[in-house]
Amino acid sequence: MAGVSLIGFYTTTAVMVPLVAWSFGYRDIKRLLLADLIFTGGLAIIFALLMGQDLPTEFFIR
């Protein structure tokens, strides 16, 4: 939760999805990164483009 306000929503999501999957025992790196890209990209499309929601700004855009 603290990561979202400090480094941004999409960056936090892109980091946490593979870490959580890895901690639950999924070890295929290529599929992990592909799933992370698809999931985070899907969130960006849904929230930013389709719904027009402003989420916490990424640290590199501020």
PDB file of N, CA, C and O in Angstrom:
ATOM      1  N   MET A   1       0.822  -1.196   0.000  1.00  0.00           N
ATOM      2  CA  MET A   1       0.000   0.000   0.000  1.00  0.00           C
ATOM      3  C   MET A   1       0.863   1.254   0.000  1.00  0.00           C
ATOM      4  O   MET A   1       0.545   2.222  -0.691  1.00  0.00           O
ATOM      5  N   ALA A   2       1.930   1.251   0.752  1.00  0.00           N
ATOM      6  CA  ALA A   2       2.796   2.428   0.785  1.00  0.00           C
ATOM      7  C   ALA A   2       3.471   2.642  -0.561  1.00  0.00           C
ATOM      8  O   ALA A   2       3.749   3.777  -0.946  1.00  0.00           O
ATOM      9  N   GLY A   3       3.735   1.556  -1.275  1.00  0.00           N
ATOM     10  CA  GLY A   3       4.383   1.666  -2.575  1.00  0.00           C
ATOM     11  C   GLY A   3       3.539   2.413  -3.585  1.00  0.00           C
ATOM     12  O   GLY A   3       4.072   3.116  -4.443  1.00  0.00           O
ATOM     13  N   VAL A   4       2.234   2.270  -3.491  1.00  0.00           N
ATOM     14  CA  VAL A   4       1.349   2.932  -4.452  1.00  0.00           C
ATOM     15  C   VAL A   4       1.482   4.443  -4.356  1.00  0.00           C
ATOM     16  O   VAL A   4       1.558   5.117  -5.384  1.00  0.00           O
ATOM     17  N   SER A   5       1.512   4.981  -3.166  1.00  0.00           N
ATOM     18  CA  SER A   5       1.612   6.434  -3.024  1.00  0.00           C
ATOM     19  C   SER A   5       3.039   6.933  -3.261  1.00  0.00           C
ATOM     20  O   SER A   5       3.232   8.083  -3.655  1.00  0.00           O
ATOM     21  N   LEU A   6       4.034   6.082  -3.024  1.00  0.00           N
ATOM     22  CA  LEU A   6       5.424   6.515  -3.198  1.00  0.00           C
ATOM     23  C   LEU A   6       5.930   6.366  -4.625  1.00  0.00           C
ATOM     24  O   LEU A   6       6.548   7.289  -5.155  1.00  0.00           O
ATOM     25  N   ILE A   7       5.680   5.216  -5.262  1.00  0.00           N
ATOM     26  CA  ILE A   7       6.245   5.001  -6.591  1.00  0.00           C
ATOM     27  C   ILE A   7       5.204   4.889  -7.698  1.00  0.00           C
ATOM     28  O   ILE A   7       5.568   4.822  -8.872  1.00  0.00           O
ATOM     29  N   GLY A   8       3.947   4.868  -7.361  1.00  0.00           N
ATOM     30  CA  GLY A   8       2.897   4.853  -8.366  1.00  0.00           C
ATOM     31  C   GLY A   8       2.185   3.519  -8.459  1.00  0.00           C
ATOM     32  O   GLY A   8       2.716   2.480  -8.066  1.00  0.00           O
ATOM     33  N   PHE A   9       0.978   3.569  -8.985  1.00  0.00           N
ATOM     34  CA  PHE A   9       0.123   2.388  -9.049  1.00  0.00           C
ATOM     35  C   PHE A   9       0.658   1.336 -10.004  1.00  0.00           C
ATOM     36  O   PHE A   9       0.788   0.170  -9.630  1.00  0.00           O
ATOM     37  N   TYR A  10       0.969   1.729 -11.226  1.00  0.00           N
ATOM     38  CA  TYR A  10       1.387   0.754 -12.233  1.00  0.00           C
ATOM     39  C   TYR A  10       2.752   0.146 -11.911  1.00  0.00           C
ATOM     40  O   TYR A  10       2.957  -1.050 -12.117  1.00  0.00           O
ATOM     41  N   THR A  11       3.676   0.946 -11.414  1.00  0.00           N
ATOM     42  CA  THR A  11       4.987   0.422 -11.042  1.00  0.00           C
ATOM     43  C   THR A  11       4.871  -0.563  -9.894  1.00  0.00           C
ATOM     44  O   THR A  11       5.492  -1.625  -9.922  1.00  0.00           O
ATOM     45  N   THR A  12       4.088  -0.225  -8.893  1.00  0.00           N
ATOM     46  CA  THR A  12       3.877  -1.128  -7.768  1.00  0.00           C
ATOM     47  C   THR A  12       3.232  -2.431  -8.220  1.00  0.00           C
ATOM     48  O   THR A  12       3.628  -3.508  -7.774  1.00  0.00           O
ATOM     49  N   THR A  13       2.250  -2.341  -9.094  1.00  0.00           N
ATOM     50  CA  THR A  13       1.588  -3.538  -9.609  1.00  0.00           C
ATOM     51  C   THR A  13       2.559  -4.392 -10.405  1.00  0.00           C
ATOM     52  O   THR A  13       2.581  -5.614 -10.256  1.00  0.00           O
ATOM     53  N   ALA A  14       3.368  -3.752 -11.254  1.00  0.00           N
ATOM     54  CA  ALA A  14       4.327  -4.483 -12.082  1.00  0.00           C
ATOM     55  C   ALA A  14       5.391  -5.189 -11.244  1.00  0.00           C
ATOM     56  O   ALA A  14       5.934  -6.208 -11.672  1.00  0.00           O
ATOM     57  N   VAL A  15       5.691  -4.673 -10.075  1.00  0.00           N
ATOM     58  CA  VAL A  15       6.683  -5.305  -9.195  1.00  0.00           C
ATOM     59  C   VAL A  15       6.032  -6.389  -8.335  1.00  0.00           C
ATOM     60  O   VAL A  15       6.601  -7.465  -8.151  1.00  0.00           O
ATOM     61  N   MET A  16       4.850  -6.106  -7.815  1.00  0.00           N
ATOM     62  CA  MET A  16       4.233  -7.025  -6.851  1.00  0.00           C
ATOM     63  C   MET A  16       3.640  -8.287  -7.470  1.00  0.00           C
ATOM     64  O   MET A  16       3.676  -9.344  -6.840  1.00  0.00           O
ATOM     65  N   VAL A  17       3.099  -8.211  -8.676  1.00  0.00           N
ATOM     66  CA  VAL A  17       2.489  -9.392  -9.296  1.00  0.00           C
ATOM     67  C   VAL A  17       3.504 -10.530  -9.429  1.00  0.00           C
ATOM     68  O   VAL A  17       3.202 -11.646  -9.008  1.00  0.00           O
ATOM     69  N   PRO A  18       4.698 -10.297  -9.999  1.00  0.00           N
ATOM     70  CA  PRO A  18       5.660 -11.410 -10.074  1.00  0.00           C
ATOM     71  C   PRO A  18       6.184 -11.849  -8.702  1.00  0.00           C
ATOM     72  O   PRO A  18       6.443 -13.033  -8.488  1.00  0.00           O
ATOM     73  N   LEU A  19       6.339 -10.912  -7.785  1.00  0.00           N
ATOM     74  CA  LEU A  19       6.828 -11.288  -6.452  1.00  0.00           C
ATOM     75  C   LEU A  19       5.839 -12.184  -5.716  1.00  0.00           C
ATOM     76  O   LEU A  19       6.233 -13.154  -5.069  1.00  0.00           O
ATOM     77  N   VAL A  20       4.572 -11.858  -5.816  1.00  0.00           N
ATOM     78  CA  VAL A  20       3.549 -12.674  -5.159  1.00  0.00           C
ATOM     79  C   VAL A  20       3.458 -14.045  -5.822  1.00  0.00           C
ATOM     80  O   VAL A  20       3.372 -15.062  -5.134  1.00  0.00           O
ATOM     81  N   ALA A  21       3.475 -14.077  -7.149  1.00  0.00           N
ATOM     82  CA  ALA A  21       3.424 -15.361  -7.862  1.00  0.00           C
ATOM     83  C   ALA A  21       4.639 -16.220  -7.511  1.00  0.00           C
ATOM     84  O   ALA A  21       4.516 -17.428  -7.310  1.00  0.00           O
ATOM     85  N   TRP A  22       5.811 -15.589  -7.440  1.00  0.00           N
ATOM     86  CA  TRP A  22       7.037 -16.316  -7.088  1.00  0.00           C
ATOM     87  C   TRP A  22       6.937 -16.873  -5.668  1.00  0.00           C
ATOM     88  O   TRP A  22       7.354 -18.001  -5.408  1.00  0.00           O
ATOM     89  N   SER A  23       6.384 -16.080  -4.755  1.00  0.00           N
ATOM     90  CA  SER A  23       6.277 -16.535  -3.367  1.00  0.00           C
ATOM     91  C   SER A  23       5.287 -17.688  -3.216  1.00  0.00           C
ATOM     92  O   SER A  23       5.398 -18.476  -2.276  1.00  0.00           O
ATOM     93  N   PHE A  24       4.321 -17.795  -4.130  1.00  0.00           N
ATOM     94  CA  PHE A  24       3.387 -18.913  -4.107  1.00  0.00           C
ATOM     95  C   PHE A  24       3.900 -20.122  -4.871  1.00  0.00           C
ATOM     96  O   PHE A  24       3.194 -21.124  -4.989  1.00  0.00           O
ATOM     97  N   GLY A  25       5.118 -20.041  -5.389  1.00  0.00           N
ATOM     98  CA  GLY A  25       5.759 -21.205  -5.973  1.00  0.00           C
ATOM     99  C   GLY A  25       5.798 -21.261  -7.484  1.00  0.00           C
ATOM    100  O   GLY A  25       6.283 -22.248  -8.038  1.00  0.00           O
ATOM    101  N   TYR A  26       5.311 -20.249  -8.173  1.00  0.00           N
ATOM    102  CA  TYR A  26       5.378 -20.264  -9.636  1.00  0.00           C
ATOM    103  C   TYR A  26       6.758 -19.808 -10.060  1.00  0.00           C
ATOM    104  O   TYR A  26       7.173 -18.710  -9.687  1.00  0.00           O
ATOM    105  N   ARG A  27       7.497 -20.618 -10.837  1.00  0.00           N
ATOM    106  CA  ARG A  27       8.908 -20.338 -11.121  1.00  0.00           C
ATOM    107  C   ARG A  27       9.244 -20.146 -12.598  1.00  0.00           C
ATOM    108  O   ARG A  27      10.421 -20.002 -12.928  1.00  0.00           O
ATOM    109  N   ASP A  28       8.280 -20.137 -13.486  1.00  0.00           N
ATOM    110  CA  ASP A  28       8.559 -19.945 -14.908  1.00  0.00           C
ATOM    111  C   ASP A  28       8.663 -18.444 -15.197  1.00  0.00           C
ATOM    112  O   ASP A  28       7.653 -17.751 -15.318  1.00  0.00           O
ATOM    113  N   ILE A  29       9.900 -17.959 -15.307  1.00  0.00           N
ATOM    114  CA  ILE A  29      10.167 -16.522 -15.419  1.00  0.00           C
ATOM    115  C   ILE A  29       9.521 -15.912 -16.668  1.00  0.00           C
ATOM    116  O   ILE A  29       8.916 -14.843 -16.591  1.00  0.00           O
ATOM    117  N   LYS A  30       9.646 -16.580 -17.810  1.00  0.00           N
ATOM    118  CA  LYS A  30       9.101 -16.019 -19.051  1.00  0.00           C
ATOM    119  C   LYS A  30       7.591 -15.823 -18.950  1.00  0.00           C
ATOM    120  O   LYS A  30       7.074 -14.770 -19.325  1.00  0.00           O
ATOM    121  N   ARG A  31       6.893 -16.816 -18.453  1.00  0.00           N
ATOM    122  CA  ARG A  31       5.435 -16.704 -18.328  1.00  0.00           C
ATOM    123  C   ARG A  31       5.043 -15.725 -17.236  1.00  0.00           C
ATOM    124  O   ARG A  31       4.027 -15.039 -17.345  1.00  0.00           O
ATOM    125  N   LEU A  32       5.843 -15.660 -16.190  1.00  0.00           N
ATOM    126  CA  LEU A  32       5.586 -14.693 -15.124  1.00  0.00           C
ATOM    127  C   LEU A  32       5.644 -13.270 -15.665  1.00  0.00           C
ATOM    128  O   LEU A  32       4.756 -12.461 -15.394  1.00  0.00           O
ATOM    129  N   LEU A  33       6.678 -12.968 -16.423  1.00  0.00           N
ATOM    130  CA  LEU A  33       6.838 -11.625 -16.962  1.00  0.00           C
ATOM    131  C   LEU A  33       5.783 -11.316 -18.016  1.00  0.00           C
ATOM    132  O   LEU A  33       5.299 -10.187 -18.097  1.00  0.00           O
ATOM    133  N   LEU A  34       5.425 -12.307 -18.820  1.00  0.00           N
ATOM    134  CA  LEU A  34       4.371 -12.104 -19.813  1.00  0.00           C
ATOM    135  C   LEU A  34       3.030 -11.834 -19.135  1.00  0.00           C
ATOM    136  O   LEU A  34       2.302 -10.926 -19.536  1.00  0.00           O
ATOM    137  N   ALA A  35       2.707 -12.617 -18.114  1.00  0.00           N
ATOM    138  CA  ALA A  35       1.460 -12.409 -17.377  1.00  0.00           C
ATOM    139  C   ALA A  35       1.461 -11.043 -16.696  1.00  0.00           C
ATOM    140  O   ALA A  35       0.428 -10.375 -16.649  1.00  0.00           O
ATOM    141  N   ASP A  36       2.600 -10.630 -16.175  1.00  0.00           N
ATOM    142  CA  ASP A  36       2.719  -9.326 -15.529  1.00  0.00           C
ATOM    143  C   ASP A  36       2.478  -8.209 -16.540  1.00  0.00           C
ATOM    144  O   ASP A  36       1.764  -7.249 -16.247  1.00  0.00           O
ATOM    145  N   LEU A  37       3.056  -8.326 -17.702  1.00  0.00           N
ATOM    146  CA  LEU A  37       2.875  -7.331 -18.746  1.00  0.00           C
ATOM    147  C   LEU A  37       1.417  -7.251 -19.189  1.00  0.00           C
ATOM    148  O   LEU A  37       0.867  -6.159 -19.335  1.00  0.00           O
ATOM    149  N   ILE A  38       0.802  -8.393 -19.400  1.00  0.00           N
ATOM    150  CA  ILE A  38      -0.597  -8.424 -19.821  1.00  0.00           C
ATOM    151  C   ILE A  38      -1.508  -7.856 -18.734  1.00  0.00           C
ATOM    152  O   ILE A  38      -2.400  -7.060 -19.028  1.00  0.00           O
ATOM    153  N   PHE A  39      -1.292  -8.256 -17.490  1.00  0.00           N
ATOM    154  CA  PHE A  39      -2.136  -7.798 -16.386  1.00  0.00           C
ATOM    155  C   PHE A  39      -2.003  -6.294 -16.163  1.00  0.00           C
ATOM    156  O   PHE A  39      -3.007  -5.588 -16.068  1.00  0.00           O
ATOM    157  N   THR A  40      -0.775  -5.806 -16.080  1.00  0.00           N
ATOM    158  CA  THR A  40      -0.550  -4.384 -15.837  1.00  0.00           C
ATOM    159  C   THR A  40      -1.025  -3.550 -17.024  1.00  0.00           C
ATOM    160  O   THR A  40      -1.610  -2.483 -16.842  1.00  0.00           O
ATOM    161  N   GLY A  41      -0.775  -4.034 -18.231  1.00  0.00           N
ATOM    162  CA  GLY A  41      -1.263  -3.334 -19.416  1.00  0.00           C
ATOM    163  C   GLY A  41      -2.783  -3.295 -19.464  1.00  0.00           C
ATOM    164  O   GLY A  41      -3.379  -2.283 -19.832  1.00  0.00           O
ATOM    165  N   GLY A  42      -3.401  -4.407 -19.088  1.00  0.00           N
ATOM    166  CA  GLY A  42      -4.861  -4.447 -19.040  1.00  0.00           C
ATOM    167  C   GLY A  42      -5.430  -3.463 -18.040  1.00  0.00           C
ATOM    168  O   GLY A  42      -6.431  -2.801 -18.313  1.00  0.00           O
ATOM    169  N   LEU A  43      -4.799  -3.366 -16.890  1.00  0.00           N
ATOM    170  CA  LEU A  43      -5.238  -2.379 -15.894  1.00  0.00           C
ATOM    171  C   LEU A  43      -5.103  -0.963 -16.422  1.00  0.00           C
ATOM    172  O   LEU A  43      -5.982  -0.129 -16.210  1.00  0.00           O
ATOM    173  N   ALA A  44      -4.002  -0.691 -17.110  1.00  0.00           N
ATOM    174  CA  ALA A  44      -3.789   0.642 -17.667  1.00  0.00           C
ATOM    175  C   ALA A  44      -4.859   0.970 -18.695  1.00  0.00           C
ATOM    176  O   ALA A  44      -5.391   2.080 -18.715  1.00  0.00           O
ATOM    177  N   ILE A  45      -5.171   0.008 -19.545  1.00  0.00           N
ATOM    178  CA  ILE A  45      -6.199   0.237 -20.563  1.00  0.00           C
ATOM    179  C   ILE A  45      -7.557   0.481 -19.907  1.00  0.00           C
ATOM    180  O   ILE A  45      -8.276   1.408 -20.280  1.00  0.00           O
ATOM    181  N   ILE A  46      -7.897  -0.349 -18.939  1.00  0.00           N
ATOM    182  CA  ILE A  46      -9.202  -0.218 -18.294  1.00  0.00           C
ATOM    183  C   ILE A  46      -9.329   1.088 -17.518  1.00  0.00           C
ATOM    184  O   ILE A  46     -10.286   1.838 -17.713  1.00  0.00           O
ATOM    185  N   PHE A  47      -8.364   1.361 -16.636  1.00  0.00           N
ATOM    186  CA  PHE A  47      -8.493   2.531 -15.772  1.00  0.00           C
ATOM    187  C   PHE A  47      -8.210   3.840 -16.490  1.00  0.00           C
ATOM    188  O   PHE A  47      -8.993   4.783 -16.374  1.00  0.00           O
ATOM    189  N   ALA A  48      -7.122   3.921 -17.219  1.00  0.00           N
ATOM    190  CA  ALA A  48      -6.724   5.193 -17.820  1.00  0.00           C
ATOM    191  C   ALA A  48      -7.509   5.507 -19.093  1.00  0.00           C
ATOM    192  O   ALA A  48      -8.010   6.620 -19.253  1.00  0.00           O
ATOM    193  N   LEU A  49      -7.617   4.547 -19.986  1.00  0.00           N
ATOM    194  CA  LEU A  49      -8.251   4.831 -21.263  1.00  0.00           C
ATOM    195  C   LEU A  49      -9.762   4.714 -21.228  1.00  0.00           C
ATOM    196  O   LEU A  49     -10.466   5.636 -21.639  1.00  0.00           O
ATOM    197  N   LEU A  50     -10.268   3.593 -20.742  1.00  0.00           N
ATOM    198  CA  LEU A  50     -11.709   3.374 -20.791  1.00  0.00           C
ATOM    199  C   LEU A  50     -12.481   4.142 -19.726  1.00  0.00           C
ATOM    200  O   LEU A  50     -13.543   4.698 -20.006  1.00  0.00           O
ATOM    201  N   MET A  51     -11.949   4.175 -18.506  1.00  0.00           N
ATOM    202  CA  MET A  51     -12.678   4.826 -17.420  1.00  0.00           C
ATOM    203  C   MET A  51     -12.214   6.250 -17.151  1.00  0.00           C
ATOM    204  O   MET A  51     -12.922   7.008 -16.487  1.00  0.00           O
ATOM    205  N   GLY A  52     -11.045   6.630 -17.650  1.00  0.00           N
ATOM    206  CA  GLY A  52     -10.537   7.983 -17.445  1.00  0.00           C
ATOM    207  C   GLY A  52     -10.181   8.303 -16.008  1.00  0.00           C
ATOM    208  O   GLY A  52     -10.243   9.464 -15.603  1.00  0.00           O
ATOM    209  N   GLN A  53      -9.810   7.300 -15.228  1.00  0.00           N
ATOM    210  CA  GLN A  53      -9.479   7.496 -13.815  1.00  0.00           C
ATOM    211  C   GLN A  53      -8.030   7.941 -13.650  1.00  0.00           C
ATOM    212  O   GLN A  53      -7.140   7.447 -14.343  1.00  0.00           O
ATOM    213  N   ASP A  54      -7.798   8.867 -12.736  1.00  0.00           N
ATOM    214  CA  ASP A  54      -6.444   9.283 -12.396  1.00  0.00           C
ATOM    215  C   ASP A  54      -5.980   8.453 -11.210  1.00  0.00           C
ATOM    216  O   ASP A  54      -6.533   8.555 -10.115  1.00  0.00           O
ATOM    217  N   LEU A  55      -4.978   7.644 -11.432  1.00  0.00           N
ATOM    218  CA  LEU A  55      -4.390   6.830 -10.369  1.00  0.00           C
ATOM    219  C   LEU A  55      -3.127   7.515  -9.881  1.00  0.00           C
ATOM    220  O   LEU A  55      -2.636   8.427 -10.547  1.00  0.00           O
ATOM    221  N   PRO A  56      -2.578   7.102  -8.726  1.00  0.00           N
ATOM    222  CA  PRO A  56      -1.358   7.742  -8.240  1.00  0.00           C
ATOM    223  C   PRO A  56      -0.263   7.790  -9.312  1.00  0.00           C
ATOM    224  O   PRO A  56       0.023   6.788  -9.968  1.00  0.00           O
ATOM    225  N   THR A  57       0.333   8.951  -9.474  1.00  0.00           N
ATOM    226  CA  THR A  57       1.323   9.203 -10.517  1.00  0.00           C
ATOM    227  C   THR A  57       2.593   8.406 -10.270  1.00  0.00           C
ATOM    228  O   THR A  57       3.007   8.208  -9.128  1.00  0.00           O
ATOM    229  N   GLU A  58       3.199   7.954 -11.349  1.00  0.00           N
ATOM    230  CA  GLU A  58       4.445   7.202 -11.252  1.00  0.00           C
ATOM    231  C   GLU A  58       5.585   8.127 -10.836  1.00  0.00           C
ATOM    232  O   GLU A  58       5.576   9.316 -11.155  1.00  0.00           O
ATOM    233  N   PHE A  59       6.563   7.575 -10.124  1.00  0.00           N
ATOM    234  CA  PHE A  59       7.656   8.382  -9.591  1.00  0.00           C
ATOM    235  C   PHE A  59       8.490   9.039 -10.693  1.00  0.00           C
ATOM    236  O   PHE A  59       9.051  10.112 -10.471  1.00  0.00           O
ATOM    237  N   PHE A  60       8.583   8.428 -11.862  1.00  0.00           N
ATOM    238  CA  PHE A  60       9.406   8.967 -12.938  1.00  0.00           C
ATOM    239  C   PHE A  60       8.672  10.011 -13.788  1.00  0.00           C
ATOM    240  O   PHE A  60       9.266  10.593 -14.696  1.00  0.00           O
ATOM    241  N   ILE A  61       7.393  10.250 -13.502  1.00  0.00           N
ATOM    242  CA  ILE A  61       6.623  11.255 -14.238  1.00  0.00           C
ATOM    243  C   ILE A  61       6.491  12.541 -13.430  1.00  0.00           C
ATOM    244  O   ILE A  61       6.266  13.606 -14.005  1.00  0.00           O
ATOM    245  N   ARG A  62       6.625  12.463 -12.139  1.00  0.00           N
ATOM    246  CA  ARG A  62       6.443  13.650 -11.271  1.00  0.00           C
ATOM    247  C   ARG A  62       7.399  14.743 -11.573  1.00  0.00           C
ATOM    248  O   ARG A  62       7.363  15.791 -10.928  1.00  0.00           O
TER     249      ARG A  62
END
